[in-house]
Amino acid sequence: LARRLYRLADAHDELEAMTQNLSITNLRFVPLDLSTDDAAQTDYLNELNTALLERLQKSGEAFVSNAIIASRYTLRACVVNFRTTTADIDALPDIIVRIGRAIDAERRPAANR
């Protein structure tokens, strides 16, 4: 299931699949028009994904934690519940992107638009 999530994130234009090992996949939301190579945008992406994690957890739709990988704040999905299904995994990218887009629309600084 973690490998499936990694593949889904890797195939999604607005997700950056970072790592996958055992039952853990790390990924982050990156709006289409932002570069992952720009330092200022990296700071914004870290703030955006921090807010995304908080809102995702509060929503109750899914629970992921976080990890910092190469100075990048990522969403850390650790699949340990034996009741987790492929449908749960398949739904997660769209949930992350929907919430990420909403937060980006609220918070993006004018300099990053």
FINUKOL-625053 format. One record per atom (N, C-alpha, C): residue in one letter; atom name; z, x, y. Coordinates in steps of 0.1 Angstrom, whole numbers, plus 2048, in hexadecimal, padded with zeros to 3 digits. Atoms other than C-alpha are relative to their C-alpha. Example, Ala and Ser with C-alpha at 12.3 -4.5 7.8 and 13.67 -1.06 7.14 Angstrom:
BEGIN
{residu->A | atome->N | z->800 | x->809 | y->7F4}
{residu->A | atome->CA | z->84E | x->87B | y->7D3}
{residu->A | atome->C | z->800 | x->809 | y->80C}
{residu->S | atome->N | z->800 | x->7F7 | y->7F5}
{residu->S | atome->CA | z->847 | x->889 | y->7F5}
{residu->S | atome->C | z->808 | x->7F8 | y->80B}
//
This chain:
BEGIN
{residu->L | atome->N | z->800 | x->808 | y->7F4}
{residu->L | atome->CA | z->800 | x->800 | y->800}
{residu->L | atome->C | z->800 | x->809 | y->80D}
{residu->A | atome->N | z->7FF | x->7F7 | y->7F4}
{residu->A | atome->CA | z->808 | x->81D | y->818}
{residu->A | atome->C | z->7F2 | x->806 | y->802}
{residu->R | atome->N | z->80D | x->7FB | y->7FF}
{residu->R | atome->CA | z->7E6 | x->82C | y->810}
{residu->R | atome->C | z->7F6 | x->7F6 | y->805}
{residu->R | atome->N | z->809 | x->80A | y->7FB}
{residu->R | atome->CA | z->7D5 | x->80B | y->816}
{residu->R | atome->C | z->802 | x->7FE | y->80F}
{residu->L | atome->N | z->7FE | x->801 | y->7F2}
{residu->L | atome->CA | z->7E6 | x->808 | y->838}
{residu->L | atome->C | z->7FA | x->80C | y->808}
{residu->Y | atome->N | z->806 | x->7F5 | y->7F9}
{residu->Y | atome->CA | z->7DB | x->82B | y->841}
{residu->Y | atome->C | z->7F1 | x->7FE | y->801}
{residu->R | atome->N | z->80E | x->802 | y->7FF}
{residu->R | atome->CA | z->7B7 | x->823 | y->838}
{residu->R | atome->C | z->7FC | x->7F5 | y->80A}
{residu->L | atome->N | z->803 | x->80B | y->7F6}
{residu->L | atome->CA | z->7B8 | x->802 | y->84C}
{residu->L | atome->C | z->802 | x->806 | y->80E}
{residu->A | atome->N | z->7FE | x->7FA | y->7F3}
{residu->A | atome->CA | z->7C6 | x->815 | y->86A}
{residu->A | atome->C | z->7F5 | x->80A | y->804}
{residu->D | atome->N | z->80A | x->7F6 | y->7FD}
{residu->D | atome->CA | z->7AD | x->831 | y->867}
{residu->D | atome->C | z->7F3 | x->7F9 | y->803}
{residu->A | atome->N | z->80C | x->808 | y->7FE}
{residu->A | atome->CA | z->791 | x->817 | y->866}
{residu->A | atome->C | z->800 | x->7F8 | y->80D}
{residu->H | atome->N | z->7FE | x->809 | y->7F4}
{residu->H | atome->CA | z->79E | x->804 | y->885}
{residu->H | atome->C | z->7FD | x->808 | y->80C}
{residu->D | atome->N | z->803 | x->7F9 | y->7F3}
{residu->D | atome->CA | z->790 | x->80E | y->8A7}
{residu->D | atome->C | z->80C | x->802 | y->809}
{residu->E | atome->N | z->7F5 | x->7FF | y->7F7}
{residu->E | atome->CA | z->7B1 | x->809 | y->8B8}
{residu->E | atome->C | z->80D | x->805 | y->7FA}
{residu->L | atome->N | z->7F5 | x->7FA | y->807}
{residu->L | atome->CA | z->7C8 | x->81A | y->89F}
{residu->L | atome->C | z->7FD | x->80E | y->7FD}
{residu->E | atome->N | z->801 | x->7F2 | y->804}
{residu->E | atome->CA | z->7CD | x->83F | y->899}
{residu->E | atome->C | z->809 | x->802 | y->7F4}
{residu->A | atome->N | z->7F9 | x->7FD | y->80C}
{residu->A | atome->CA | z->7D7 | x->846 | y->875}
{residu->A | atome->C | z->805 | x->80E | y->801}
{residu->M | atome->N | z->7FB | x->7F2 | y->7FE}
{residu->M | atome->CA | z->7EE | x->865 | y->877}
{residu->M | atome->C | z->803 | x->807 | y->7F3}
{residu->T | atome->N | z->7FC | x->7FA | y->80D}
{residu->T | atome->CA | z->7FD | x->86C | y->855}
{residu->T | atome->C | z->802 | x->7F5 | y->7F5}
{residu->Q | atome->N | z->7FC | x->808 | y->80B}
{residu->Q | atome->CA | z->802 | x->85D | y->833}
{residu->Q | atome->C | z->805 | x->808 | y->7F5}
{residu->N | atome->N | z->7FA | x->7F8 | y->80B}
{residu->N | atome->CA | z->819 | x->86A | y->818}
{residu->N | atome->C | z->80A | x->7F6 | y->7F9}
{residu->L | atome->N | z->7F8 | x->809 | y->809}
{residu->L | atome->CA | z->82A | x->857 | y->7FB}
{residu->L | atome->C | z->7FF | x->7F2 | y->806}
{residu->S | atome->N | z->801 | x->80D | y->7FC}
{residu->S | atome->CA | z->833 | x->835 | y->809}
{residu->S | atome->C | z->800 | x->7FE | y->80F}
{residu->I | atome->N | z->7FF | x->800 | y->7F1}
{residu->I | atome->CA | z->831 | x->83E | y->82E}
{residu->I | atome->C | z->7F2 | x->803 | y->806}
{residu->T | atome->N | z->80C | x->7FE | y->7F8}
{residu->T | atome->CA | z->814 | x->83A | y->846}
{residu->T | atome->C | z->805 | x->800 | y->80F}
{residu->N | atome->N | z->7FE | x->7FF | y->7F1}
{residu->N | atome->CA | z->816 | x->845 | y->86B}
{residu->N | atome->C | z->7F3 | x->7FD | y->807}
{residu->L | atome->N | z->80C | x->804 | y->7F8}
{residu->L | atome->CA | z->7FE | x->836 | y->884}
{residu->L | atome->C | z->804 | x->7FD | y->80E}
{residu->R | atome->N | z->7FD | x->805 | y->7F3}
{residu->R | atome->CA | z->7FC | x->82D | y->8A8}
{residu->R | atome->C | z->7F5 | x->7F8 | y->806}
{residu->F | atome->N | z->80A | x->808 | y->7F9}
{residu->F | atome->CA | z->7EA | x->815 | y->8BF}
{residu->F | atome->C | z->7FA | x->808 | y->80B}
{residu->V | atome->N | z->807 | x->7F9 | y->7F5}
{residu->V | atome->CA | z->7D0 | x->824 | y->8D6}
{residu->V | atome->C | z->7F5 | x->7F7 | y->805}
{residu->P | atome->N | z->80B | x->809 | y->7FA}
{residu->P | atome->CA | z->7BC | x->80D | y->8ED}
{residu->P | atome->C | z->7F3 | x->807 | y->800}
{residu->L | atome->N | z->80D | x->7FB | y->801}
{residu->L | atome->CA | z->797 | x->812 | y->8EA}
{residu->L | atome->C | z->7FC | x->80A | y->80B}
{residu->D | atome->N | z->805 | x->7F8 | y->7F5}
{residu->D | atome->CA | z->792 | x->821 | y->90C}
{residu->D | atome->C | z->809 | x->80C | y->804}
{residu->L | atome->N | z->7F7 | x->7F5 | y->7FE}
{residu->L | atome->CA | z->7AE | x->83B | y->90A}
{residu->L | atome->C | z->7FD | x->80C | y->7F7}
{residu->S | atome->N | z->802 | x->7F4 | y->807}
{residu->S | atome->CA | z->7AA | x->85F | y->8FF}
{residu->S | atome->C | z->80D | x->805 | y->7FA}
{residu->T | atome->N | z->7F4 | x->7FA | y->806}
{residu->T | atome->CA | z->7C3 | x->86E | y->8E6}
{residu->T | atome->C | z->801 | x->80E | y->804}
{residu->D | atome->N | z->800 | x->7F1 | y->7FD}
{residu->D | atome->CA | z->7BB | x->891 | y->8F4}
{residu->D | atome->C | z->806 | x->802 | y->80E}
{residu->D | atome->N | z->7FB | x->7FE | y->7F3}
{residu->D | atome->CA | z->7C7 | x->88B | y->918}
{residu->D | atome->C | z->80F | x->800 | y->800}
{residu->A | atome->N | z->7F2 | x->7FF | y->800}
{residu->A | atome->CA | z->7EB | x->896 | y->91E}
{residu->A | atome->C | z->807 | x->7F4 | y->807}
{residu->A | atome->N | z->7FB | x->80C | y->7F9}
{residu->A | atome->CA | z->7F2 | x->87A | y->938}
{residu->A | atome->C | z->7FF | x->7F4 | y->7F8}
{residu->Q | atome->N | z->802 | x->80C | y->808}
{residu->Q | atome->CA | z->7E4 | x->860 | y->921}
{residu->Q | atome->C | z->809 | x->801 | y->7F3}
{residu->T | atome->N | z->7F7 | x->7FF | y->80B}
{residu->T | atome->CA | z->7F9 | x->86E | y->904}
{residu->T | atome->C | z->80E | x->7FB | y->804}
{residu->D | atome->N | z->7F3 | x->806 | y->7FC}
{residu->D | atome->CA | z->818 | x->867 | y->918}
{residu->D | atome->C | z->800 | x->7F1 | y->801}
{residu->Y | atome->N | z->801 | x->80F | y->7FF}
{residu->Y | atome->CA | z->80C | x->844 | y->91F}
{residu->Y | atome->C | z->800 | x->7FA | y->7F2}
{residu->L | atome->N | z->801 | x->805 | y->80E}
{residu->L | atome->CA | z->803 | x->83F | y->8FA}
{residu->L | atome->C | z->80E | x->800 | y->7F9}
{residu->N | atome->N | z->7F3 | x->800 | y->806}
{residu->N | atome->CA | z->826 | x->84A | y->8F0}
{residu->N | atome->C | z->809 | x->7F5 | y->805}
{residu->E | atome->N | z->7F9 | x->80B | y->7FA}
{residu->E | atome->CA | z->835 | x->831 | y->908}
{residu->E | atome->C | z->7FB | x->7F3 | y->7FB}
{residu->L | atome->N | z->806 | x->80C | y->805}
{residu->L | atome->CA | z->81D | x->816 | y->8FD}
{residu->L | atome->C | z->805 | x->7FD | y->7F1}
{residu->N | atome->N | z->7FC | x->802 | y->80E}
{residu->N | atome->CA | z->825 | x->81B | y->8D8}
{residu->N | atome->C | z->80F | x->7FE | y->7FE}
{residu->T | atome->N | z->7F1 | x->803 | y->800}
{residu->T | atome->CA | z->84B | x->81C | y->8DF}
{residu->T | atome->C | z->802 | x->7F2 | y->803}
{residu->A | atome->N | z->7FF | x->80F | y->7FC}
{residu->A | atome->CA | z->848 | x->7FA | y->8F0}
{residu->A | atome->C | z->7FB | x->7F7 | y->7F5}
{residu->L | atome->N | z->806 | x->808 | y->80B}
{residu->L | atome->CA | z->832 | x->7EE | y->8D4}
{residu->L | atome->C | z->80A | x->7FF | y->7F4}
{residu->L | atome->N | z->7F6 | x->801 | y->80B}
{residu->L | atome->CA | z->84C | x->7F7 | y->8BA}
{residu->L | atome->C | z->80B | x->7F7 | y->803}
{residu->E | atome->N | z->7F5 | x->809 | y->7FC}
{residu->E | atome->CA | z->867 | x->7E5 | y->8CD}
{residu->E | atome->C | z->7FC | x->7F2 | y->7FF}
{residu->R | atome->N | z->804 | x->80E | y->800}
{residu->R | atome->CA | z->853 | x->7C6 | y->8D1}
{residu->R | atome->C | z->7FC | x->7FB | y->7F2}
{residu->L | atome->N | z->804 | x->804 | y->80E}
{residu->L | atome->CA | z->846 | x->7C6 | y->8AD}
{residu->L | atome->C | z->80D | x->7FD | y->7F8}
{residu->Q | atome->N | z->7F3 | x->802 | y->807}
{residu->Q | atome->CA | z->86A | x->7C9 | y->8A0}
{residu->Q | atome->C | z->806 | x->7F3 | y->804}
{residu->K | atome->N | z->7FA | x->80C | y->7FB}
{residu->K | atome->CA | z->876 | x->7AD | y->8B7}
{residu->K | atome->C | z->7F8 | x->7F4 | y->7FC}
{residu->S | atome->N | z->808 | x->80B | y->803}
{residu->S | atome->CA | z->859 | x->797 | y->8AD}
{residu->S | atome->C | z->803 | x->7FA | y->7F2}
{residu->G | atome->N | z->7FD | x->804 | y->80E}
{residu->G | atome->CA | z->864 | x->796 | y->888}
{residu->G | atome->C | z->7F4 | x->800 | y->7F7}
{residu->E | atome->N | z->80C | x->801 | y->808}
{residu->E | atome->CA | z->840 | x->798 | y->87D}
{residu->E | atome->C | z->7FF | x->80C | y->7F5}
{residu->A | atome->N | z->800 | x->7F4 | y->809}
{residu->A | atome->CA | z->845 | x->7BB | y->86D}
{residu->A | atome->C | z->80A | x->809 | y->805}
{residu->F | atome->N | z->7F6 | x->7F6 | y->7FB}
{residu->F | atome->CA | z->85D | x->7D7 | y->86E}
{residu->F | atome->C | z->7FB | x->80E | y->7FC}
{residu->V | atome->N | z->803 | x->7F2 | y->802}
{residu->V | atome->CA | z->853 | x->7FB | y->872}
{residu->V | atome->C | z->80A | x->808 | y->809}
{residu->S | atome->N | z->7F8 | x->7F8 | y->7F8}
{residu->S | atome->CA | z->866 | x->818 | y->880}
{residu->S | atome->C | z->7F7 | x->80A | y->807}
{residu->N | atome->N | z->808 | x->7F7 | y->7F9}
{residu->N | atome->CA | z->85A | x->837 | y->892}
{residu->N | atome->C | z->801 | x->80E | y->7FB}
{residu->A | atome->N | z->7FF | x->7F2 | y->803}
{residu->A | atome->CA | z->853 | x->85C | y->88E}
{residu->A | atome->C | z->7F8 | x->807 | y->80B}
{residu->I | atome->N | z->807 | x->7F8 | y->7F7}
{residu->I | atome->CA | z->848 | x->877 | y->8A6}
{residu->I | atome->C | z->7F8 | x->80A | y->7F8}
{residu->I | atome->N | z->809 | x->7F6 | y->807}
{residu->I | atome->CA | z->82A | x->88B | y->899}
{residu->I | atome->C | z->7F8 | x->807 | y->80B}
{residu->A | atome->N | z->807 | x->7F8 | y->7F7}
{residu->A | atome->CA | z->81D | x->8A7 | y->8AE}
{residu->A | atome->C | z->801 | x->7FA | y->80E}
{residu->S | atome->N | z->7FD | x->806 | y->7F2}
{residu->S | atome->CA | z->82D | x->898 | y->8CE}
{residu->S | atome->C | z->7FA | x->7F3 | y->802}
{residu->R | atome->N | z->806 | x->80D | y->7FE}
{residu->R | atome->CA | z->81D | x->877 | y->8C7}
{residu->R | atome->C | z->80A | x->7F6 | y->7F9}
{residu->Y | atome->N | z->7F7 | x->80A | y->805}
{residu->Y | atome->CA | z->833 | x->858 | y->8C2}
{residu->Y | atome->C | z->7F7 | x->7F7 | y->7F7}
{residu->T | atome->N | z->808 | x->807 | y->809}
{residu->T | atome->CA | z->827 | x->846 | y->8A3}
{residu->T | atome->C | z->808 | x->7F4 | y->7FA}
{residu->L | atome->N | z->7FA | x->80B | y->808}
{residu->L | atome->CA | z->82F | x->826 | y->890}
{residu->L | atome->C | z->800 | x->804 | y->7F2}
{residu->R | atome->N | z->7FE | x->7FB | y->80E}
{residu->R | atome->CA | z->83D | x->82E | y->86E}
{residu->R | atome->C | z->803 | x->7F4 | y->7F7}
{residu->A | atome->N | z->7FF | x->80B | y->80A}
{residu->A | atome->CA | z->837 | x->815 | y->853}
{residu->A | atome->C | z->804 | x->806 | y->7F2}
{residu->C | atome->N | z->7FB | x->7FB | y->80C}
{residu->C | atome->CA | z->84C | x->81C | y->834}
{residu->C | atome->C | z->801 | x->7F4 | y->7F6}
{residu->V | atome->N | z->801 | x->80C | y->809}
{residu->V | atome->CA | z->843 | x->804 | y->817}
{residu->V | atome->C | z->80A | x->803 | y->7F5}
{residu->V | atome->N | z->7F6 | x->7FE | y->80B}
{residu->V | atome->CA | z->862 | x->801 | y->801}
{residu->V | atome->C | z->804 | x->7F3 | y->7FA}
{residu->N | atome->N | z->7FC | x->80D | y->806}
{residu->N | atome->CA | z->866 | x->7DC | y->7FB}
{residu->N | atome->C | z->7F6 | x->7FC | y->7F6}
{residu->F | atome->N | z->809 | x->803 | y->80B}
{residu->F | atome->CA | z->857 | x->7D2 | y->7DA}
{residu->F | atome->C | z->7F9 | x->7F3 | y->802}
{residu->R | atome->N | z->807 | x->80D | y->7FD}
{residu->R | atome->CA | z->84D | x->7B0 | y->7E8}
{residu->R | atome->C | z->7F5 | x->802 | y->80A}
{residu->T | atome->N | z->80B | x->7FE | y->7F7}
{residu->T | atome->CA | z->835 | x->7C0 | y->801}
{residu->T | atome->C | z->7F3 | x->7FF | y->7F9}
{residu->T | atome->N | z->80D | x->803 | y->806}
{residu->T | atome->CA | z->812 | x->7B4 | y->7FA}
{residu->T | atome->C | z->7F4 | x->807 | y->808}
{residu->T | atome->N | z->80C | x->7FB | y->7F9}
{residu->T | atome->CA | z->7EF | x->7C0 | y->803}
{residu->T | atome->C | z->7FD | x->7F7 | y->80C}
{residu->A | atome->N | z->802 | x->809 | y->7F4}
{residu->A | atome->CA | z->7ED | x->7A1 | y->81A}
{residu->A | atome->C | z->80A | x->805 | y->80B}
{residu->D | atome->N | z->7F7 | x->7FB | y->7F5}
{residu->D | atome->CA | z->80C | x->7AF | y->82D}
{residu->D | atome->C | z->7FA | x->80C | y->806}
{residu->I | atome->N | z->806 | x->7F3 | y->7FB}
{residu->I | atome->CA | z->7FB | x->7D1 | y->830}
{residu->I | atome->C | z->7F3 | x->7FD | y->808}
{residu->D | atome->N | z->80C | x->804 | y->7F9}
{residu->D | atome->CA | z->7DA | x->7C1 | y->83A}
{residu->D | atome->C | z->802 | x->7FA | y->80E}
{residu->A | atome->N | z->7FD | x->807 | y->7F3}
{residu->A | atome->CA | z->7EA | x->7AD | y->856}
{residu->A | atome->C | z->806 | x->80A | y->80A}
{residu->L | atome->N | z->7F9 | x->7F7 | y->7F6}
{residu->L | atome->CA | z->7FD | x->7CA | y->866}
{residu->L | atome->C | z->7F7 | x->806 | y->80A}
{residu->P | atome->N | z->809 | x->7FB | y->7F6}
{residu->P | atome->CA | z->7E0 | x->7DB | y->878}
{residu->P | atome->C | z->7FD | x->7F6 | y->80B}
{residu->D | atome->N | z->803 | x->80A | y->7F6}
{residu->D | atome->CA | z->7D7 | x->7BB | y->88A}
{residu->D | atome->C | z->80C | x->7FC | y->808}
{residu->I | atome->N | z->7F3 | x->803 | y->7F9}
{residu->I | atome->CA | z->7FB | x->7B4 | y->893}
{residu->I | atome->C | z->803 | x->80B | y->80A}
{residu->I | atome->N | z->7FD | x->7F4 | y->7F7}
{residu->I | atome->CA | z->7FF | x->7D7 | y->8A2}
{residu->I | atome->C | z->7F6 | x->800 | y->80B}
{residu->V | atome->N | z->80B | x->7FF | y->7F6}
{residu->V | atome->CA | z->7DE | x->7D5 | y->8B5}
{residu->V | atome->C | z->803 | x->7F4 | y->80A}
{residu->R | atome->N | z->7FE | x->80B | y->7F7}
{residu->R | atome->CA | z->7E6 | x->7B2 | y->8C3}
{residu->R | atome->C | z->80C | x->803 | y->80A}
{residu->I | atome->N | z->7F5 | x->7FD | y->7F8}
{residu->I | atome->CA | z->808 | x->7BC | y->8CF}
{residu->I | atome->C | z->7FD | x->80C | y->80A}
{residu->G | atome->N | z->804 | x->7F4 | y->7F8}
{residu->G | atome->CA | z->7FB | x->7DE | y->8DB}
{residu->G | atome->C | z->7F8 | x->7FD | y->80C}
{residu->R | atome->N | z->809 | x->804 | y->7F5}
{residu->R | atome->CA | z->7E0 | x->7CE | y->8F0}
{residu->R | atome->C | z->808 | x->7F9 | y->80B}
{residu->A | atome->N | z->7F8 | x->808 | y->7F7}
{residu->A | atome->CA | z->7F9 | x->7B6 | y->900}
{residu->A | atome->C | z->808 | x->80A | y->809}
{residu->I | atome->N | z->7F8 | x->7F6 | y->7F9}
{residu->I | atome->CA | z->810 | x->7D3 | y->90A}
{residu->I | atome->C | z->7F8 | x->808 | y->809}
{residu->D | atome->N | z->809 | x->7F8 | y->7F8}
{residu->D | atome->CA | z->7F3 | x->7E8 | y->916}
{residu->D | atome->C | z->7FC | x->7F9 | y->80D}
{residu->A | atome->N | z->805 | x->808 | y->7F4}
{residu->A | atome->CA | z->7E7 | x->7CC | y->92D}
{residu->A | atome->C | z->80C | x->7FE | y->80A}
{residu->E | atome->N | z->7F4 | x->801 | y->7F7}
{residu->E | atome->CA | z->80B | x->7C9 | y->93B}
{residu->E | atome->C | z->803 | x->80D | y->807}
{residu->R | atome->N | z->7FA | x->7F3 | y->7FB}
{residu->R | atome->CA | z->813 | x->7EE | y->940}
{residu->R | atome->C | z->7F7 | x->80B | y->804}
{residu->R | atome->N | z->808 | x->7F5 | y->7FE}
{residu->R | atome->CA | z->7F5 | x->804 | y->943}
{residu->R | atome->C | z->800 | x->804 | y->80F}
{residu->P | atome->N | z->801 | x->7FB | y->7F2}
{residu->P | atome->CA | z->7F7 | x->819 | y->963}
{residu->P | atome->C | z->7F2 | x->800 | y->805}
{residu->A | atome->N | z->80E | x->800 | y->7FB}
{residu->A | atome->CA | z->7D9 | x->817 | y->97A}
{residu->A | atome->C | z->7F9 | x->80D | y->7FE}
{residu->A | atome->N | z->806 | x->7F3 | y->803}
{residu->A | atome->CA | z->7D3 | x->83C | y->975}
{residu->A | atome->C | z->7F9 | x->801 | y->7F2}
{residu->N | atome->N | z->805 | x->800 | y->80E}
{residu->N | atome->CA | z->7CC | x->835 | y->950}
{residu->N | atome->C | z->7F6 | x->7F5 | y->7FD}
{residu->R | atome->N | z->809 | x->80B | y->802}
{residu->R | atome->CA | z->7B5 | x->817 | y->955}
{residu->R | atome->C | z->7F2 | x->805 | y->801}
//
